[in-house]
């Protein structure tokens, strides 16, 4: 399974690991990159020195390509960009903001830039400023969501940009990969599936919540204009109360503060924010990242063969 994105980034398989804050640490990034995908460190709101430490851990363990997800709402974004350049990180993915002001500096340093986009308008705008590719993320994803599904969003973005497009949101197995490629993507990004990798440092209670999840167990909660997809628990019911009361944005922020860390690091599965995509109900095991990737490739090849045989009939 190889697409042009593999040659562009020097990876074996067109599989990005999502840059999830707190969960996407050096340990997971190393495992995914060693297995042939693109491992990604989630910088989140971490200070630059912590991000540098994570980058150095990856570089110590592998010479395979890897990336850093830069969160543009972080108070440390400027410093993190400097660290990415100084440490010669090959690829960054970006979210929650426009990387335009850093494009020239990053490209001059050899860093390839793949922003996450949830609309055609944003995809067109970022394509014009010189990014190297786009990650089209549908509302099926875990965490912050847009308003369009992956299946509807992906082909529309592919049709209007002359850039590699990576599909994200609602992908958990080889069938999803083949579907994304059929819609014009050159690869996929997967977050929730890789949370349930052995090498992911997320608390076992976080992983077990995903394993227990059924098809209707995720909800979009938080302020209506800034929804976050998580698994249902006591925290989501508190958010529902705020919505019913037409609470101010500040009240939502106060309730949500620190809750992702509480879930991922401390294992609070009741009042923590268990971010997970709608495909959580498809995940039934925890195993090494390398095994996850090999299963994905095997499944995708099997599906491709089945489709080819069906067409021949």
RONUKOL-206697 format. One line per field, with one value per residue (C-alpha): residue number from 1; residue in three letters; x, y, z. Coordinates in steps of 0.25 Angstrom, whole numbers, plus 5000, padded with zeros to 4 digits. Example, Ala and Ser with C-alpha at 12.3 -4.5 7.8 and 13.67 -1.06 7.14 Angstrom:
2
i	[1|2];
aa	[ALA|SER];
X	[5049|5055];
Y	[4982|4996];
Z	[5031|5029];
This chain:
313
i	[1|2|3|4|5|6|7|8|9|10|11|12|13|14|15|16|17|18|19|20|21|22|23|24|25|26|27|28|29|30|31|32|33|34|35|36|37|38|39|40|41|42|43|44|45|46|47|48|49|50|51|52|53|54|55|56|57|58|59|60|61|62|63|64|65|66|67|68|69|70|71|72|73|74|75|76|77|78|79|80|81|82|83|84|85|86|87|88|89|90|91|92|93|94|95|96|97|98|99|100|101|102|103|104|105|106|107|108|109|110|111|112|113|114|115|116|117|118|119|120|121|122|123|124|125|126|127|128|129|130|131|132|133|134|135|136|137|138|139|140|141|142|143|144|145|146|147|148|149|150|151|152|153|154|155|156|157|158|159|160|161|162|163|164|165|166|167|168|169|170|171|172|173|174|175|176|177|178|179|180|181|182|183|184|185|186|187|188|189|190|191|192|193|194|195|196|197|198|199|200|201|202|203|204|205|206|207|208|209|210|211|212|213|214|215|216|217|218|219|220|221|222|223|224|225|226|227|228|229|230|231|232|233|234|235|236|237|238|239|240|241|242|243|244|245|246|247|248|249|250|251|252|253|254|255|256|257|258|259|260|261|262|263|264|265|266|267|268|269|270|271|272|273|274|275|276|277|278|279|280|281|282|283|284|285|286|287|288|289|290|291|292|293|294|295|296|297|298|299|300|301|302|303|304|305|306|307|308|309|310|311|312|313];
aa	[UNK|UNK|UNK|UNK|UNK|UNK|UNK|UNK|UNK|UNK|UNK|UNK|UNK|UNK|UNK|UNK|UNK|UNK|UNK|UNK|UNK|UNK|UNK|UNK|UNK|UNK|UNK|UNK|UNK|UNK|UNK|UNK|UNK|UNK|UNK|UNK|UNK|UNK|UNK|UNK|UNK|UNK|UNK|UNK|UNK|UNK|UNK|UNK|UNK|UNK|UNK|UNK|UNK|UNK|UNK|UNK|UNK|UNK|UNK|UNK|UNK|UNK|UNK|UNK|UNK|UNK|UNK|UNK|UNK|UNK|UNK|UNK|UNK|UNK|UNK|UNK|UNK|UNK|UNK|UNK|UNK|UNK|UNK|UNK|UNK|UNK|UNK|UNK|UNK|UNK|UNK|UNK|UNK|UNK|UNK|UNK|UNK|UNK|UNK|UNK|UNK|UNK|UNK|UNK|UNK|UNK|UNK|UNK|UNK|UNK|UNK|UNK|UNK|UNK|UNK|UNK|UNK|UNK|UNK|UNK|UNK|UNK|UNK|UNK|UNK|UNK|UNK|UNK|UNK|UNK|UNK|UNK|UNK|UNK|UNK|UNK|UNK|UNK|UNK|UNK|UNK|UNK|UNK|UNK|UNK|UNK|UNK|UNK|UNK|UNK|UNK|UNK|UNK|UNK|UNK|UNK|UNK|UNK|UNK|UNK|UNK|UNK|UNK|UNK|UNK|UNK|UNK|UNK|UNK|UNK|UNK|UNK|UNK|UNK|UNK|UNK|UNK|UNK|UNK|UNK|UNK|UNK|UNK|UNK|UNK|UNK|UNK|UNK|UNK|UNK|UNK|UNK|UNK|UNK|UNK|UNK|UNK|UNK|UNK|UNK|UNK|UNK|UNK|UNK|UNK|UNK|UNK|UNK|UNK|UNK|UNK|UNK|UNK|UNK|UNK|UNK|UNK|UNK|UNK|UNK|UNK|UNK|UNK|UNK|UNK|UNK|UNK|UNK|UNK|UNK|UNK|UNK|UNK|UNK|UNK|UNK|UNK|UNK|UNK|UNK|UNK|UNK|UNK|UNK|UNK|UNK|UNK|UNK|UNK|UNK|UNK|UNK|UNK|UNK|UNK|UNK|UNK|UNK|UNK|UNK|UNK|UNK|UNK|UNK|UNK|UNK|UNK|UNK|UNK|UNK|UNK|UNK|UNK|UNK|UNK|UNK|UNK|UNK|UNK|UNK|UNK|UNK|UNK|UNK|UNK|UNK|UNK|UNK|UNK|UNK|UNK|UNK|UNK|UNK|UNK|UNK|UNK|UNK|UNK|UNK|UNK|UNK|UNK|UNK|UNK|UNK|UNK|UNK|UNK|UNK|UNK|UNK|UNK];
X	[5000|5007|5003|5011|5010|5020|5030|5028|5030|5039|5029|5026|5010|5001|4997|4998|4996|4988|4995|4986|4989|4994|4992|5002|5015|5029|5027|5015|5021|5034|5025|5017|5029|5037|5025|5025|5015|5016|5017|5013|5016|5004|5010|4996|4998|5012|5023|5034|5044|5035|5033|5048|5049|5039|5045|5059|5053|5048|5061|5069|5060|5058|5063|5050|5041|5032|5024|5019|5005|5005|4993|4991|4983|4995|5001|5014|5012|5023|5033|5029|5031|5045|5048|5042|5051|5064|5061|5059|5046|5042|5027|5017|5002|4994|4981|4972|4978|4985|5000|5001|5011|5020|5020|5032|5041|5036|5038|5052|5056|5051|5038|5026|5013|5000|4988|4976|4963|4949|4943|4946|4947|4959|4965|4966|4971|4982|4986|4988|4998|5007|5005|5010|4997|4984|4977|4962|4956|4941|4932|4933|4947|4949|4952|4949|4939|4934|4920|4923|4925|4938|4931|4925|4936|4948|4944|4940|4954|4961|4954|4958|4973|4985|4991|4992|4980|4980|4966|4963|4951|4943|4955|4958|4962|4966|4952|4953|4966|4961|4949|4958|4967|4955|4950|4963|4972|4986|4986|4979|4981|4976|4975|4965|4971|4985|4980|4978|4993|5002|5012|5001|5003|4989|4983|4977|4964|4964|4967|4956|4946|4948|4948|4935|4929|4917|4913|4905|4914|4920|4914|4918|4918|4923|4919|4911|4920|4932|4928|4937|4934|4936|4930|4918|4920|4917|4925|4916|4904|4909|4912|4897|4892|4900|4895|4880|4883|4889|4901|4912|4925|4933|4925|4928|4943|4943|4936|4945|4958|4968|4958|4966|4978|4969|4965|4977|4988|4980|4970|4957|4947|4935|4939|4950|4949|4950|4952|4949|4943|4931|4939|4941|4931|4940|4952|4952|4967|4980|4992|5005|5005|5013|5002|4991|4998|5001|4986|4982|4990|4986|4971|4973|4979|4969|4957|4964|4965|4951|4946|4954|4948|4934|4936|4942|4929];
Y	[5000|5012|5026|5038|5044|5032|5037|5052|5049|5036|5027|5013|5014|5026|5025|5037|5036|5047|5058|5056|5065|5057|5044|5046|5045|5041|5027|5026|5034|5025|5012|5017|5023|5010|5002|5010|5021|5035|5036|5050|5057|5065|5078|5083|5094|5089|5098|5098|5091|5080|5079|5079|5068|5059|5062|5058|5045|5041|5045|5036|5024|5025|5032|5030|5042|5047|5060|5070|5075|5090|5095|5109|5113|5109|5121|5115|5114|5123|5116|5103|5107|5111|5098|5090|5098|5097|5082|5080|5073|5068|5070|5078|5077|5089|5091|5102|5114|5119|5115|5126|5135|5123|5117|5124|5121|5107|5104|5111|5101|5089|5086|5081|5087|5079|5087|5081|5087|5085|5093|5095|5110|5108|5097|5107|5118|5110|5104|5118|5121|5110|5098|5084|5077|5077|5068|5068|5064|5061|5062|5047|5050|5051|5065|5078|5076|5083|5081|5073|5058|5052|5045|5058|5067|5059|5059|5073|5077|5068|5074|5089|5088|5083|5077|5063|5062|5053|5048|5048|5045|5032|5023|5010|4999|4995|4997|5012|5014|5008|5017|5029|5026|5024|5038|5044|5044|5040|5035|5035|5040|5032|5036|5028|5015|5018|5022|5007|5004|4998|5009|5020|5025|5029|5023|5009|5014|5023|5012|5003|5013|5013|4998|4998|5008|5005|5012|5023|5026|5038|5052|5066|5075|5088|5102|5100|5107|5100|5085|5074|5060|5051|5038|5040|5041|5050|5061|5061|5062|5074|5081|5077|5085|5097|5096|5095|5108|5116|5117|5127|5123|5125|5115|5104|5108|5106|5093|5088|5093|5082|5071|5065|5063|5057|5046|5043|5044|5042|5032|5040|5033|5040|5055|5054|5058|5045|5050|5039|5038|5031|5019|5016|5005|4998|4996|4983|4981|4988|4983|4989|5000|4991|4981|4991|4996|4982|4979|4992|4989|4974|4978|4989|4980|4969|4979|4984|4970|4967|4980|4976|4963|4968|4978|4966|4959];
Z	[5000|4995|4990|4986|5000|5004|4995|4999|5013|5013|5020|5016|5018|5016|5031|5040|5055|5061|5069|5081|5093|5105|5098|5086|5093|5088|5092|5082|5071|5071|5070|5059|5051|5053|5048|5035|5038|5042|5057|5062|5075|5081|5086|5091|5101|5106|5108|5097|5106|5108|5093|5091|5101|5093|5080|5085|5090|5077|5070|5080|5077|5062|5049|5042|5039|5049|5052|5062|5063|5066|5074|5070|5082|5091|5098|5094|5079|5075|5084|5079|5064|5068|5074|5062|5053|5062|5064|5049|5050|5036|5037|5045|5045|5051|5057|5063|5055|5042|5041|5030|5038|5040|5026|5020|5032|5033|5018|5017|5028|5021|5029|5022|5027|5027|5034|5039|5031|5033|5022|5007|5009|5019|5010|4998|5007|5013|4999|4994|5005|5001|5011|5006|5008|5016|5026|5023|5036|5037|5049|5053|5059|5074|5080|5074|5062|5050|5043|5031|5031|5025|5013|5009|5012|5006|4992|4992|4997|4987|4976|4979|4983|4975|4988|4995|5004|5016|5021|5036|5045|5045|5040|5049|5039|5025|5019|5024|5017|5004|5005|5007|4996|4987|4990|4986|4998|4998|5012|5025|5039|5051|5066|5074|5068|5073|5087|5088|5085|5095|5094|5096|5110|5112|5125|5124|5129|5117|5107|5114|5112|5097|5097|5104|5095|5086|5073|5080|5092|5087|5088|5084|5096|5100|5095|5083|5073|5079|5080|5085|5083|5095|5101|5110|5125|5137|5131|5118|5126|5133|5120|5116|5128|5124|5110|5115|5124|5112|5120|5117|5109|5122|5130|5119|5119|5135|5134|5123|5129|5131|5128|5117|5125|5136|5127|5119|5130|5143|5138|5142|5134|5140|5141|5131|5116|5109|5094|5084|5070|5066|5062|5077|5076|5065|5074|5083|5086|5091|5084|5079|5068|5059|5059|5057|5045|5039|5041|5034|5022|5022|5023|5012|5002|5005|5002|4990|4985|4988|4981|4968|4968|4970|4958|4949|4951];
